[in-house]
Amino acid sequence: DAGVHSKAWYAAACDRKMAEDALYRSNKDGSFLIRKSSGQDSRQPYTLVVFYNRRVYNIPIRFIESTRQYALGREKSGEERFDSVAEIVENHQRTSLVLIDSQNNTKDSTKLKYIVRVS
């Protein structure tokens, strides 16, 4: 288990649209939650949803079978790996998370600051 189920930031019964709507309503940079990924793929079980600069970013959380660890986004060399999804959240509450906008090819960064609950 990724250590998500008892966490305030985990929105279990939440799809992409619900998550995005909740973050737009919060309208605070650094608002976030984690939801199950839409694809139900064991290699990408969760998605980190972050609000920054009036935009919502959906960042896949990958499960790395060989090391039983988690990582954010697409696989890259030298990437940070974590033993649980909770560790990813705790890490990025302290250190900035890079947000890449693939459409506009821009980079921003923010810390995970505000937990958004989906009602």
SULMOZI-V569874 format. One record per backbone hydrogen bond with DSSP energy under -0.5 kcal/mol. CO is the residue of the C=O (numbers start at 1). NH is the residue of the N-H. E is the energy in kcal/mol with one decimal. If there is no record, write none. Layout:
BEGIN
co=CO nh=NH e=E
co=CO nh=NH e=E
END
This chain:
BEGIN
co=2 nh=85 e=-1.4
co=2 nh=86 e=-1.0
co=4 nh=7 e=-1.8
co=7 nh=10 e=-1.3
co=9 nh=11 e=-0.7
co=9 nh=34 e=-2.8
co=10 nh=12 e=-0.9
co=11 nh=14 e=-0.8
co=11 nh=36 e=-0.6
co=12 nh=14 e=-0.9
co=15 nh=19 e=-2.5
co=16 nh=20 e=-2.8
co=17 nh=21 e=-2.8
co=18 nh=22 e=-2.4
co=19 nh=23 e=-2.1
co=20 nh=24 e=-2.6
co=21 nh=25 e=-2.3
co=22 nh=26 e=-1.7
co=23 nh=27 e=-2.2
co=28 nh=31 e=-2.1
co=30 nh=113 e=-2.3
co=30 nh=114 e=-1.5
co=31 nh=51 e=-2.6
co=32 nh=116 e=-2.4
co=33 nh=49 e=-3.0
co=34 nh=11 e=-3.1
co=35 nh=47 e=-2.8
co=37 nh=40 e=-1.0
co=41 nh=44 e=-1.5
co=43 nh=63 e=-2.5
co=44 nh=41 e=-0.6
co=45 nh=37 e=-2.3
co=46 nh=61 e=-3.0
co=47 nh=35 e=-2.4
co=47 nh=49 e=-0.6
co=48 nh=50 e=-0.5
co=48 nh=59 e=-3.5
co=49 nh=33 e=-1.7
co=50 nh=57 e=-3.3
co=51 nh=30 e=-3.0
co=51 nh=31 e=-0.5
co=52 nh=55 e=-1.3
co=55 nh=52 e=-2.6
co=57 nh=50 e=-2.6
co=57 nh=59 e=-0.7
co=58 nh=60 e=-0.6
co=59 nh=48 e=-3.3
co=60 nh=62 e=-0.6
co=60 nh=73 e=-3.0
co=61 nh=46 e=-1.1
co=62 nh=64 e=-0.6
co=62 nh=71 e=-1.9
co=63 nh=65 e=-0.9
co=64 nh=67 e=-0.7
co=64 nh=68 e=-1.8
co=64 nh=69 e=-1.3
co=69 nh=64 e=-3.7
co=70 nh=82 e=-2.8
co=71 nh=62 e=-3.3
co=76 nh=79 e=-1.3
co=82 nh=70 e=-3.2
co=84 nh=88 e=-1.1
co=85 nh=89 e=-2.0
co=86 nh=90 e=-2.8
co=87 nh=91 e=-2.6
co=88 nh=92 e=-2.3
co=89 nh=93 e=-0.8
co=90 nh=93 e=-0.6
co=90 nh=94 e=-0.7
co=91 nh=94 e=-0.9
co=91 nh=95 e=-2.8
co=92 nh=112 e=-2.9
co=97 nh=110 e=-1.8
co=98 nh=100 e=-0.6
co=99 nh=101 e=-0.6
co=99 nh=108 e=-2.6
co=100 nh=102 e=-0.9
co=101 nh=105 e=-1.5
co=101 nh=106 e=-1.1
co=106 nh=101 e=-3.0
co=108 nh=99 e=-3.2
co=110 nh=97 e=-3.0
co=111 nh=113 e=-0.9
co=113 nh=115 e=-0.5
co=114 nh=32 e=-2.6
co=115 nh=117 e=-0.5
co=117 nh=119 e=-0.6
END
